[in-house]
């Protein structure tokens, strides 16, 4: 059995196969997933699993150099936004890296998901609780 925090085999496979600048999306229950993009559906019921728990676990496995949020998260779900930024800052401190943070309108965010390797669907019911993670390199 896998020893690290991330136990989901589909997510582990996607992360292991990502190259520099490839992207992975973690989304709320309502984020549309483009037909040609792999959907890893973790949603069980409202709030399970929540966005932040999934983000925390993925950040423990994936080297991230850039993240993207929809602008709307700042006002629609400020607590989730602040906690997500906190997780990113913690990862930066632990790994000695700097992560670029970008914001785009939600409609542009949805277009960007079309370029992603996969979309992880959570059970999160908070509006705009979505993030695009861009893979960095470990050297």
C-alpha positions in Angstrom: 0.0 0.0 0.0 1.2 3.5 -0.8 2.8 5.2 2.2 2.4 8.9 1.4 -0.7 11.1 1.9 -2.1 10.7 -1.6 -3.8 7.3 -1.9 -6.0 7.9 -5.0 -4.4 5.9 -7.9 -5.8 8.1 -10.7 -4.5 11.3 -9.1 -1.1 9.7 -8.4 -0.8 8.6 -12.0 -1.7 12.0 -13.4 0.8 13.7 -11.1 3.6 11.2 -11.9 3.0 11.7 -15.6 3.0 15.5 -15.6 5.8 17.5 -17.1 7.0 21.1 -16.6 4.1 23.5 -17.1 1.4 20.8 -17.4 -1.7 21.7 -15.5 -4.1 20.0 -13.1 -7.4 21.4 -11.9 -9.1 20.9 -8.6 -12.7 22.0 -8.8 -15.9 22.4 -6.9 -18.9 20.1 -7.6 -20.2 22.5 -10.2 -17.2 23.2 -12.4 -17.8 21.9 -15.9 -15.2 19.4 -17.2 -14.4 19.6 -20.9 -15.3 16.3 -22.7 -11.7 15.6 -23.8 -10.1 16.2 -20.3 -9.9 13.4 -17.8 -12.3 13.8 -14.9 -11.4 12.3 -11.6 -14.6 12.4 -9.7 -14.1 12.3 -5.9 -17.5 13.9 -5.0 -19.5 11.7 -2.6 -22.0 14.2 -1.2 -22.3 17.9 -0.5 -18.9 19.0 1.0 -17.3 15.5 0.8 -14.5 15.7 0.1 -14.0 19.4 0.5 -11.8 21.5 -1.8 -9.2 22.4 0.8 -8.5 18.8 1.9 -8.0 17.8 -1.7 -5.8 20.8 -2.4 -3.6 20.2 0.7 -3.1 16.5 -0.3 -2.2 17.3 -4.0 0.2 20.0 -2.9 2.0 17.4 -0.8 2.8 15.5 -4.0 3.0 17.9 -6.9 5.7 20.5 -7.4 3.8 23.7 -8.3 5.3 26.8 -9.9 2.1 28.7 -10.7 -1.6 28.7 -9.6 -4.6 30.3 -11.1 -7.9 31.2 -9.5 -11.0 32.9 -10.8 -11.2 36.5 -9.7 -14.6 35.8 -8.3 -13.3 33.6 -5.5 -12.1 36.6 -3.6 -15.6 37.9 -3.0 -17.8 34.8 -3.3 -15.7 32.5 -1.1 -13.1 34.7 0.7 -12.4 32.2 3.5 -11.6 29.3 1.1 -9.5 31.7 -0.9 -7.5 32.8 2.2 -7.0 29.2 3.3 -5.9 28.1 -0.1 -3.4 30.9 -0.2 -2.2 29.8 3.2 -1.7 26.2 2.0 0.3 27.6 -1.0 2.5 29.8 1.3 3.1 26.9 3.6 4.3 24.8 0.7 6.5 27.6 -0.5 8.2 27.9 2.9 8.6 24.1 3.2 10.1 23.7 -0.3 12.0 26.9 -0.5 10.2 28.0 -3.7 8.0 30.9 -4.9 4.7 30.2 -6.6 3.2 32.7 -9.0 -0.5 33.4 -8.3 -2.7 34.6 -11.1 -6.4 35.6 -11.3 -8.7 35.6 -14.3 -12.4 36.0 -14.8 -14.3 32.8 -14.3 -15.2 32.4 -18.0 -11.5 32.6 -18.9 -10.7 30.1 -16.1 -13.2 27.6 -17.6 -11.5 28.0 -21.0 -8.1 27.3 -19.4 -9.4 24.0 -18.0 -9.5 22.7 -21.5 -5.7 22.6 -21.6 -5.5 20.6 -18.3 -4.3 17.0 -18.0 -7.2 16.3 -15.6 -9.9 17.9 -13.5 -10.4 16.6 -10.0 -14.0 17.1 -9.0 -14.6 17.5 -5.3 -17.8 17.7 -3.3 -17.2 21.4 -2.5 -20.4 23.5 -2.7 -18.7 26.9 -2.2 -18.8 29.1 -5.3 -15.6 29.5 -7.4 -13.7 27.0 -5.2 -11.5 26.0 -8.1 -7.7 26.2 -8.8 -5.4 25.4 -11.7 -2.0 24.1 -10.6 0.9 24.4 -13.0 3.6 21.8 -12.6 7.1 22.9 -11.8 10.3 20.9 -11.8 12.1 19.4 -8.8 15.6 20.3 -9.9 
